[in-house]
């Protein structure tokens, strides 16, 4: 019975399959991410910026809406809440806290919530917020206490809990030491329960000083890669969105492994996917009466008796030498297992030995896991620094998961890069480049083409230099996927029409023509003959003559003996067509028993070969 339950687990009682579950070896991450937006609703937040800039409250609502929509697309199972503090009205569970307004409970984001946040944007949104909540006294301690109750009311397993405070006041209590002490105490209680508190401070006249109060409220960075406290406030929507995105996105490992540098020297590392191809989400089957998702279950039955098969009764077989070899599942797993998951250092190579064509699949990122093995971060940093100084990469044997075949990989060091706002652009670590085996490499026989002259090459170099620009992969979005989500958004939010999607991958013809000027025509004059128009349609095929029956016969295909022998020596007879091979057999008196291409090639090789 234990074996039966192990195979058909989660059948009798529905157990949630969490969205963020990933496994690497025996390590698993389960649970949902949660995020609470704690927004200041004081009068200072509604003051518009200079030159018609949006207010801090309006910028915050745009960021909240952006996070809501991104959560719906990427991880709709995560929980999000929106809470206002410093309000005149109070709305929270059991109305235990004054001047705290829970606009959205901690729950999954949906279309209705996006519409609610959208209604709070702009002048009409500010008016709606004033009528609904108003602005009153402030007690950040009560607001943090209310957020703690929101977390305690959730019965689901939460893997990551984060709280973001949006405010433009560095002293929310106006110097009230009692309220300040209460807020510090409550923030400490939240940190002990695993809640990470972040500050998204906004611009105000006179600047924002985080030292007096908020430095004790927020949480320290989780690790060296985590964005720490930013001293400069955000005065632009783009800066605020970038800062929220850097905090909100949880980094999940593909696998956690040990990097073995030698006998008894191991570093705990995690593998991360820095870029993943965006695809349309898969279709979900719905029950037509209740419109609820349908969960499919698979059963294996005996073909003769119709009885349900246990996993121990299912075998695997392989035909070898006209004999069927039956194997148990454990035997198949044992044959697939080469060694335990891990990275094993083989040696170091100069960076010049790593060629561009060795990149056969998307690279992954390697970063130390200090929580697994103490001292991993220090040793990992020393290894990366020395590899950078000596311009070498580490050659390793990699087994990323159990029953995975080993691959040889190159660990290429990467330095940290930050922008002006101290937001990390490039993290420090190693890029894992999967190296090809001999079977992955193949030689191509390119078709023979006319060789360009040096004048033509120089002219094309001028054209290329004029069209150069700094490439950024985030500057080009997939228009098909963007339009797909625009349509879904319009359908969910009851919009009249979806937003227009700009196709960023289409060439900007006017800008290209302006940059090149006369170079295009000069290049055409050098490459094409006089009076040649490459854009004109090809001449129509000549029709058969009206008199004399059918059209002209095709000319016979003839091939010289020297050329035929050259093809034989190079092994390229397969490139010749069947009519050419037949004509060669007739010309040289080669007898053949068939008319297929391979039979003709075998006959020619047998007759004319050495």
N, C-alpha and C positions, 0 to 999 in steps of 0.2 A: 504493500500500500504506500510505503514511503517513496518508492521509485515512481509509482503512478502519480502521486501528488507533485513530485519534483518535475515530472514531464509536463503534466497538465496544470501547472501552477496558475493562480489568478483566474481560474475558471469559475469556481463556486462563488467567491466573493471578489467583487470588483476592486482591484487595487490600482491606484492612479499610476499611470506611466508619466513620469515627469518630463517636461520639455527639455530641461537642461541636462539630462542624464548622459554622461560620457564615461567611458571606461578606458583604462589603460592598464593592462595586466589585471591585477586584483583590485585596483583602485577605482572607486566610483564616486561621482558627485550626484546627489539626488536632492530634490527639493526645488522650490520656486524662488526666484528673486523677488524682492519687495522694495518699493520706493515710495517715500512719503514726501510731498512737497509742502513745506511749512512756510507760508507767504505772509509777509507783513502787510497789513491792510490799513496802516496809518495814513494820514493826510499827505505826509511827505512823499509817499510812493506814487501819488497821483499827479504830482507836479510835472508838467511837460518840460522837455529839454529845450535847449536853444535851437533856433532855426527850424522850429516845427518838429524836432525829434520826439519820438514816442516817450511816454512816461515810463518810469521803472516798472510800474504795475503792468502796463501794456506789454513791455518786453518780456516780463516774467510769464504772462499768459501765452504769448507766442511760443516760448520755450516749452511750457507745459503741454501745449497742444502738439508740438513737434514730437515730444517724447511719447505722448499717448499714441499718436499714429504710428511711430516707429515700433512701439511695443506690440501694437495690433499686428503689424506685418511680420516682425522678426520673432517675437516670443509672447504670444497672446496669453499664455498661461501665467505670466508674471502678475503680481499684484501692485496696484498703484493707488495712492490716496492724495487728496488735495485738502489742506487745512489752512484756514486763515486765522491769524491772531492779531490782537489790537483792534478788534471790531466792537461796534456798539451792541449788536445783537449777539445772542449766544445760541449755538446749536451743536450739541454733542451728546453722546450717550448719557442718558439720565440727567443731562444739563448740569453736570457736576462742576463745570468750570465756566466762569464768567469771561466774556470777551474772547471766546474761542469758537470759531464757526467751522464745523466739519462739512465742507462742501461735497466731498466724495469720500465714502468709506474705503477701507483697504479691500479692493476687489479687482477683478480682471477689467482691463479697459475695453470700452465698446463705443459704438457710434453715438449713443446718447450722451456719454461723457464728453466726447469730442465736441458735440454740439453745445453742451453746457459751457465748456471752456471758451469756445468760439464766441459765445454770447457776451463774454466778459472783456472782449477786445475792443479797442477804439473808444471814441467818446460815448457811444451808446453803452458800451460795456462798463465804463467808469460810472455812468449814471445808474446802471442796473446794480452795480456793486454797492453804490451809496444807498440805494433804496432797500436792497436786500440785507446788507450787513452793516454798513456805516462804519465810522471810525470812532474808537473810544479809547479806553485805558489799555495799557499793555502789561501783560504778565507772561514773560517767556517761560517761566517755570511751570505755570498751569498748562501752557500749550504743549510743552514737552511731556508733561504728565498725561495729557489727553492722547498724545501720539503713542505713549507707552501702553495705554489701555487698548488702542487700536491693534497693536501687535499682540497683546495678550488675548484678545478675543478671537484671534485666528487659530483654528485647529489644524490647519495644514502644516506640512513640514516646510520650513523656510530655510533655504541654504544661504541667503545673503539678505541682510537687512540694512537699508540706507535711508537717511533722513537729510534732506537739503533745506537749508534756511535761506530764504530770499529776503533781503532787507537793505535799506539805505541808511539806517540809523546805527551808529557804532555804540551808542548808549541808549538802548531801548527803554530803560527805566528812569532815565533822567537823573542818574546818580543815587537812586534808592538802593541802599546797601542791603536791605532785607530781601528785596526781590532779586537782586543780583546773586545773593548767596543761595536763595531758593533755586534759581535757574542753574547755578553751577552744581548744586547737589543733585538735581534731577537729571542733568546731562551725564553726570558720573554714573547714576543708576542705569541709564540707557546704555552707556558704553559697556557696563558689566554684563548686560544681557545680550551683547553682540551687535548692537545697533551702531552703525558708523554715521557720525554727524558731520556734515560738510557745510561750509559757509559760502554762499554765492552772493557776495556783497556788491552793491550797485553804487554808482556815482552819486555824490551829493555835494552841495556847495561847501567848500572848506576841506574836502577830502575825507576819506574813511580810515580811521585808525583802529586796527584790529587788536592792539595790545591791551587796552584797559579791560575789556570784557570778553570778547569772543575768542581770544586765544585759549582760554580755559574751557570753553564750551565745546569746540570742535574736536574731532578725533585726529590723532597723528596718522601719517601715511601707513598703509598696511605693509608695504615693502618699499624697496628702493625705486621700483618702477612706478609706484603710485604717485599721482600728482599731489604735492603737499599744499599747504596754505599759501594762497596768493595774496601778496600785500597790496597790489594795485587793484582798485575796484574796476568793474566792467562798466564801460560807458557806451558800448556798441552791442547791438543784437548779435552780431556774428561772434564777438568775443565771448558773450554769455553762453551762446549755443555750443561753442567749441569747448568751453570749460565744463559745462554740464555733461556733454557727450564723453569727455575724458573721464569723468567721475562715474557716470551712470552705467557705462558698458562694463560688465564683469568679464574679466579674463578667465577663460576656461581652458584647461589643458586637454590636448588630444590624448596624451599618455604621460605617465610619470615613470621615469627610468633611473637607473644608476649608470653613470659614466665612469667606467673602470679605467683608471690611468695606469694601473700596475697591480701587482699582487697586494691586496689589502687596502688599496687607495681608491675609494669610491666617492663620487660626487652625485648628490641627488639633483636631478634636472627634470624640467617639464618641457614638453613639446607643445608649441602653439601654432595655430594656423593664422598668419597675419592677414591673409587675403583669401577669400572664398568666392567662387563664381556665383553670382546672383542668378537664381532661377525662379520661374513661376512656381508657386506652391502647388502641391499635388491636390487632385480632386478628392473630396470627402463624400462618401456615400451617406445619404440621408434616408431615414424611414419616411415614406411619403405621407403617412397619416399624422405623425407627430413632428416631423421635420427635425428629428434628433439624429446625431451621428450613429451609424451602424458599425458595430464591431464584428469583424469576420473571425471565424474559428475554423481550424483545419483538423480533420480527423482522417486516419488511415485505416482502411478496412481490408479484410481478406477478400480476394477476388472470388473465391469459391464458396466459403462459408458465410461471408458477410459480417463476420465478427470484428469487433474493434480490436486493433492491434496495440499491444503494449510496446513501449520503446525497446525493451529487451528482445522483442520478437522481430524487430526490423533489422535486416542485415544489408550489407553492401557487397557488391560483387564486381569483379573485373575479369574480362575474358582475355586469356593469355594462352597462346598455343592451342586454340580451339577447345580450351577447357575453362570452365567458370570457377574462379577462385572466390570463395565466400569469406568475408572478413567481418569482425565485430566493429562497432563504432569506436570503441576504445583503441583497437588496433590501428584504425585509420588515423585517429588523432595522434597516436604515438609516432606513426610514420611521418606525419606532417611536422612534428615538433623537432626542430633542429637544436635549439637551446633556449634557455630562459630569456625573457625580454631584457634588453639592456644595450648600452653602447660600449664597445670595447676598443680602446685606442690601439692603433697599429703603428702609427708613426706620423711624421710631418713631411710636407712637401712644399716647395716654393710655389707662390701664388701663380707664377707663370705657367706651371704645369696644368692648371685648371683652365680648360678651354670652354668657349661659349657653347659648343655643341655637346658638352657633357651634361648640360641641363636638360633632362628628359622629362621632368615632371615638376609641379609647383613645389617650391622650397617651403620648409617649415622652420620655425624659430625655436631656439633652445635658450632656456633661462634657468638659473639655479633655484632649487626649492630648499630654502634654509630650514623650513619647518620639518622636513623629513630627516635630514642629516645635518647636524650642527657643523659649521665651518664650510659648508658647500659654497656659499656666496663668496667668501674670501678666496678660496682656492680657484673657483671659477673665474673670478675677476683677474687673478694673477695669470691664469692660463690665457685669457683673452688679451691681456695687455702684452704679454710676451709674443703672442702670435702676431699682434699688430706691429710691434716693434721690428720683428724679424721678417715680416711680410710672408708668412707661411700659413697654410691651413692644416688642420688636423685630419688625418685619414682614419676612419673608424669603421668597424663592422656593426651594423645596427639591426636589431630585432625589435620592432616596435610593439608587437603584441604576441601573445601565445599563438602557436600554430602558424606564424607568419614566416616566410622564408627570409634568410638574412640578405641584407643589401649592404654594399659598400657606399659610404657617404663621406662627403667632405664638409668639415665644420669651418665655415668662413667667418672670421671675426667681424663684428660690426660695432662701431662707436656710437655713443649717445649723441643725439642732436636735439636741441630745444629751440623754440621760436622766441620772439621778443617778449611774449607774455609768460615765459618760463613753462610753457606747455610742451611736453615731450613729443617730438615729431618722429624720431627714430630711437628705439630702445637699445640699450647695450646688451650684447649677447652674441650667439653664433647662429648663422643661417645654415641649415642642413641642406646640402645639395646632394641629391641621390645620383650616384655615378652609374653609367651604363655598363652592362655586361657585353661580352663580345656579340651575343645574339641581338642586342639592341642596336648595333651599328650595321649599316648596309651601305654599299657603294652604288651610286647612281651613274647611269650612262646618259648624260644630258644630250639633247639633240644638237646637231651641228648648226650653228647660226653664223651669219656674217659678223666679222670682228669690227668693232667701231674704231674709227681713226682717232688720233690723239686730239685733233681739233674738235671732233664731236664730244669726246670725253671732257675736254676742258669747258665746253659750252654747257654740258649737263652739270658740271661742278658749280658753275655760276648759278644755275637754276636752283640747285639743292641748297646752296648757301643762302639764297634769297628766301627760301621757304622754311628755314630752320626756326624752331620755336622750342621753348622749355616745356617738355612733356610732363603732365601730371595725370596719373591714372584716375584720380578722383574728379577730374574735369570733364570726363566723358561718361555719360550714363546710358544704359541700354534703353533705347526709346520704346521698345516693345513692352518691357517690364514696367517702365514708368507709366505708359498709357494703360496698362492692365490695372495697376493700382489706382490710377486716377478714375477709371471707370468704377472700380469697386467702392472708392471713396464717395463718388457722386451717388451711387446707388444706396449706400448705407446712410448718408447724410441727407437724402432727399433733395439733392441739388438739381437745378434745372438742366445743367449740362456739365460734363467734367471739365476740369481746368485744362488749358492748352498745354501740350507737352512739346518742348523745343527739342528737335533732333540735333544733338550736339556732335554726332559723328558725320554729318553731312559736310562736305567741303565748302568753305566760304569763297565762292567763285569770284565775286567782285573784289574781295581783299587780295586774292591770289593774283588776279589780273593786274591790280594796281601795283603790287610788289614786283612782278616780273617785267611789266612793261613790254618792250620789243623783244625780250629774250626768247619768248615762245616762237615767234615767227622766224627769228634767226636760227633756232634749233631745227625747225621744220625745213628751212631752206637747205640746211646742211645734211639732213637725213633723207628726205624724200626727193625724188626726181622732179624736174620742172613740170608744171601743170598737173601735179598729182594732188588729188583731194582725198585724204584718208577717211573723211566723213561721208563720202558718197557711197551709194549702194553698189554692190558688185553687179557686173553685167548679167543680164538674164541669160539662162541657158538657151542654146540654139535648138529650136524644135526640129523634129525630123521632117524631111522633105515631103511635100504632098504627093509627089509622084515617085514611083520606084519602090513602094512598099515601106519597109522599116527604115530606121535611121542608120547612120554609118556604123560599121563594126568598130569595136575597140581595137586599138593597135596591140599587137602581140608584145608581151613583156619579155624582154631579153636581158640576161645578166652574164657578163664575161666570166670566164673560168677563174681568172685571177681574183676577182672580187668575191666569187663564191668560196674559193679556198681561204680567203682572208676572213670571211664570216665563220668558216669552220674552225680556224685557229683561235679566233676570239670568242667562240661559243655564242655567237649572235645570230645563228640561223633562225632562231625563233622569231626574230623581228621581220623576216621576209614573209610575204603573204603566200597563201596557198597557190594562187595562179602562177606566181613567180617560181615557186618550188616545182610545180608540175612542168612548167616550161623548161626548167633546168634539167629535170629528169629526161624529157624528150630529147633535148639538145645533146646530152652526153650519153644517151642510150642506157640509162639506169632503169632497171626493172624494179617495180614496186608492187606489193600485194594489196595495198590499200590506198585510199585517197585522203586519209586524215593527215593533219599537219605533222604530227609526231612520227607517223609511219613514213612520210616523205623524207623527213629529216634523217631518220635512222637509215633509210636506203641510200641517201646521198653520202652520209658519213661512212657507211660500210663500203661503198664503191670507190669514193675518191679519197678516203682518209688514209693516213700513213700505215 
